[in-house]
Amino acid sequence: MNDYLVRLDSVHKSFKGKVVIEKVHLDIAQGEVVALCGGNGAGKSTLLRMLAGILQPTKGIITVNGQAWQNNREDYARDIGYMPDDYRFSPGLTALETMLFWARLRGYGKARAKEVLSMVGLSDTDSKPVASFSKGMRQRVLFAQALLAEPPLIMMDEPTNGLDPYWMDTFITLVRQAAASGQTILFSTHQLEIAEALADRIVFLRDGNVVLDGKIDDIRQTGGAVGMHEAFRELFGITAGNHS
């Protein structure tokens, strides 16, 4: 058995000659909660999409649970629950119908589809079209489908966008429960307070490079500051109002 559930070895991605991810090395252990942080254009979403198998690296190797996407796409995908930053839901489909579609792809039935909708507080809206939902409600549907198959790895791209404070707390609780059960969590966020509340470890990206990778307490100590915002500013020389 591998020491790490997720391994990225010299991963590089370019689009039409423009480098988006440059030689990223990253190992993530089973049960670890890792936050990807960085400004717009840092490469967070691209990295997650490559891990999900949506994009392929220009160079380098990505493995999840010892599997490479190129070798066995079905086995690779089975080990991943992926929550994108946005999704165009089919018009007219209810929350339950949408979840049933994903459940059947994963080999699950109606009971599990209803269970995950209940987990994210949408059991009373399962007969309503998802297209009519607010941003926060659509985020909760996407989170539910990531939880659906209880995969070893859950990846989420800006999962808390649009969530109100109550569901932010519920989201944190559900992620902690998943990690406690042994699932590995990798999520991107621009909200450092969410990273600080949830993650064991934070990976900072800048211009497609990992510029900092460490435990939260270690980053605070290195930055010589109390909170993550202050540590981030001190480590990277960023002043308030300038997060580029």
C-alpha positions in Angstrom: 0.0 0.0 0.0 1.3 3.5 -0.9 2.2 5.9 1.9 0.2 8.6 0.2 -3.3 8.5 -1.3 -2.5 11.4 -3.7 0.8 11.9 -5.5 1.7 14.6 -8.0 5.2 14.2 -9.5 6.6 17.1 -11.5 3.1 18.0 -12.8 3.1 20.7 -15.5 0.2 22.2 -17.4 0.3 24.7 -20.2 -2.4 26.1 -22.5 -1.3 27.3 -26.0 2.2 27.8 -24.7 1.1 29.6 -21.5 2.3 27.8 -18.3 -0.5 27.5 -15.8 1.0 24.8 -13.5 4.8 24.5 -13.3 6.5 21.3 -11.9 4.2 20.8 -8.9 5.2 18.1 -6.4 2.5 17.2 -3.9 1.9 14.2 -1.7 -1.3 13.9 0.4 -1.8 11.2 3.0 -5.0 9.3 3.7 -7.3 11.2 6.1 -5.5 14.5 5.6 -7.4 17.7 5.0 -5.5 20.0 2.7 -6.5 23.5 1.6 -5.3 25.0 -1.7 -4.9 28.8 -1.3 -3.8 31.5 -3.6 -5.1 34.4 -5.6 -7.0 34.4 -8.9 -5.0 32.7 -11.6 -2.8 30.9 -9.2 -3.7 27.5 -10.7 -5.9 26.1 -8.0 -8.8 25.0 -10.3 -6.5 23.7 -12.9 -4.8 21.5 -10.4 -8.1 20.1 -9.1 -9.3 19.5 -12.7 -6.2 17.5 -13.5 -6.6 15.5 -10.4 -10.3 14.8 -11.3 -9.2 13.6 -14.8 -11.0 16.5 -16.6 -7.7 17.9 -17.8 -4.5 15.9 -18.5 -1.1 17.3 -17.4 1.2 18.4 -20.1 4.0 16.7 -18.2 4.3 14.7 -15.0 2.4 11.9 -13.3 -0.7 12.0 -11.1 -1.9 9.0 -9.1 -4.8 8.5 -6.7 -4.7 5.4 -4.5 -1.9 4.1 -6.7 -3.9 4.5 -9.9 -3.1 6.7 -12.8 -6.0 8.1 -14.9 -4.3 7.0 -18.1 -4.1 3.3 -17.0 -7.6 2.7 -15.8 -10.0 5.6 -16.0 -12.9 3.8 -14.3 -10.9 2.6 -11.3 -9.3 6.1 -11.0 -12.7 7.9 -11.1 -14.2 5.5 -8.5 -11.9 6.7 -5.9 -12.8 10.4 -6.3 -15.7 12.6 -5.4 -15.3 16.0 -7.2 -17.2 19.2 -6.5 -16.6 21.8 -9.2 -16.8 25.5 -8.6 -19.9 25.7 -10.8 -22.2 23.3 -12.8 -25.0 23.8 -15.3 -27.8 21.7 -14.1 -30.3 20.2 -16.5 -33.4 22.4 -16.7 -36.5 20.9 -15.1 -34.7 18.2 -13.1 -35.5 18.2 -9.4 -32.9 17.9 -6.8 -33.8 14.2 -6.2 -33.8 13.4 -10.0 -30.4 15.1 -10.3 -29.0 13.1 -7.4 -30.5 9.9 -8.7 -28.7 10.4 -12.0 -25.4 10.6 -10.2 -26.3 7.8 -7.8 -27.0 5.4 -10.6 -23.7 6.2 -12.3 -22.0 5.3 -9.0 -24.1 2.1 -8.4 -26.3 3.5 -5.6 -30.0 3.7 -5.3 -32.7 6.1 -4.2 -32.1 5.6 -0.5 -28.5 6.9 -0.7 -29.6 9.8 -3.0 -32.2 10.9 -0.4 -29.7 10.4 2.4 -27.1 12.7 1.1 -29.7 15.4 0.2 -30.8 15.2 3.8 -27.2 15.5 5.0 -27.0 18.9 3.3 -30.4 20.0 4.4 -32.3 19.7 1.1 -34.7 16.8 1.8 -37.6 19.2 1.9 -36.7 20.6 -1.6 -36.0 17.4 -3.4 -39.1 17.9 -5.7 -38.0 21.4 -6.8 -36.0 22.1 -10.0 -32.3 22.6 -9.1 -32.1 25.3 -11.7 -34.4 27.4 -9.5 -32.1 27.1 -6.5 -30.0 29.9 -5.0 -26.2 29.7 -5.5 -25.8 28.4 -1.9 -28.4 25.6 -2.5 -26.8 24.6 -5.7 -23.4 24.3 -3.9 -25.1 22.0 -1.4 -26.3 19.8 -4.2 -22.8 19.6 -5.6 -21.4 18.8 -2.2 -23.9 16.1 -1.7 -22.9 14.4 -5.0 -19.2 14.5 -3.9 -20.2 12.7 -0.7 -22.5 10.2 -2.5 -20.1 7.3 -3.0 -18.0 7.8 0.2 -14.8 7.9 -2.0 -11.3 7.8 -0.5 -10.7 11.3 -2.0 -13.1 14.3 -1.9 -12.0 17.3 -4.0 -13.9 20.6 -3.9 -13.3 23.8 -5.8 -14.3 26.9 -3.8 -17.0 24.8 -2.0 -18.2 27.5 0.4 -19.1 30.2 -2.2 -22.7 31.3 -1.6 -23.2 29.4 1.7 -24.8 31.3 4.5 -23.3 31.2 8.0 -25.5 28.3 9.2 -24.6 26.1 6.3 -21.0 27.1 6.5 -20.9 25.5 10.0 -22.7 22.4 8.7 -20.3 22.1 5.8 -17.3 22.3 8.2 -18.9 19.6 10.4 -19.5 17.3 7.5 -16.0 17.7 6.2 -14.6 16.9 9.6 -16.8 13.8 9.8 -15.5 12.6 6.4 -11.9 13.1 7.4 -12.5 11.4 10.8 -13.8 8.3 8.8 -10.5 8.2 6.9 -11.4 10.1 3.7 -8.9 12.6 2.3 -10.1 16.1 1.6 -8.6 18.5 -0.8 -10.3 21.8 -1.4 -9.5 25.2 -2.9 -10.5 28.4 -1.2 -9.8 32.1 -1.2 -11.3 32.3 2.4 -8.3 31.9 4.7 -10.6 31.6 7.7 -12.2 28.5 6.2 -8.8 27.0 5.4 -7.7 27.7 9.0 -10.9 26.2 10.5 -10.8 23.0 8.4 -7.4 22.2 7.1 -4.5 20.2 8.7 -2.3 21.7 6.0 -2.3 24.6 3.6 -0.7 24.7 0.2 -0.2 28.2 -1.3 0.0 28.5 -5.0 1.3 31.5 -6.9 1.6 31.6 -10.7 1.3 27.8 -10.9 4.0 27.1 -8.3 3.8 25.8 -4.8 5.3 28.7 -2.8 4.4 27.4 0.7 3.3 24.0 1.9 2.9 23.3 5.6 0.9 22.7 8.8 -1.1 25.7 9.9 0.7 26.1 13.2 4.1 25.9 11.4 2.9 28.6 8.9 1.8 30.8 11.8 5.2 30.4 13.5 7.1 31.1 10.3 5.1 34.1 9.5 5.4 35.4 13.1 1.7 36.2 13.2 -1.4 35.2 15.0 -3.9 34.6 12.2 -3.6 33.2 8.7 -4.4 36.5 7.0 -1.5 38.1 8.9 0.9 35.2 8.2 0.0 35.3 4.5 0.7 39.0 4.3 4.0 38.7 6.2 5.2 35.7 4.3 4.5 37.1 0.8 4.9 40.8 1.5 1.2 41.6 0.8 -0.5 44.6 2.2 -4.2 45.0 2.9 -6.1 45.5 -0.3 -3.5 43.8 -2.4 -4.1 40.1 -2.8 -2.8 39.5 -6.4 
